[in-house]
Amino acid sequence: MSKTYVGDVGTIIIVDIGESVSAATYTALKVRKPGADTEYIWSGEVYNTNYVKYTTVDGDFSIAGQYHVQPHIITSTWDGLGETITLTVFDPFE
């Protein structure tokens, strides 16, 4: 699938961190939905050493628009954020 739609469940999101996060003790994606100030936390997992992977569940893509997604990584020596990406979610039939 090339587009993501409101209500999609099981969509895999993979974010390239640009360096190894295999020693991470915490991996998550901080998410801001369109038009909202609320921050959601989607628990991620390390994938192929340099990536954070998350699979969407019911309610994640609740409205159409631009979702801002920023990885949050914690290791024994570092606690920080990665680059923010933008993910477009479409209404059905768009």
Secondary structure, DSSP 8 states (H G I E B T S, - for coil): --SEETT--S-EEEEE-SS--TT-SEEEEEEE-TT---EEEEE-EEETTTEEEEE--TTTT-S-EEEEEEEEEE-SS-EEE---EEEEEE-TT-
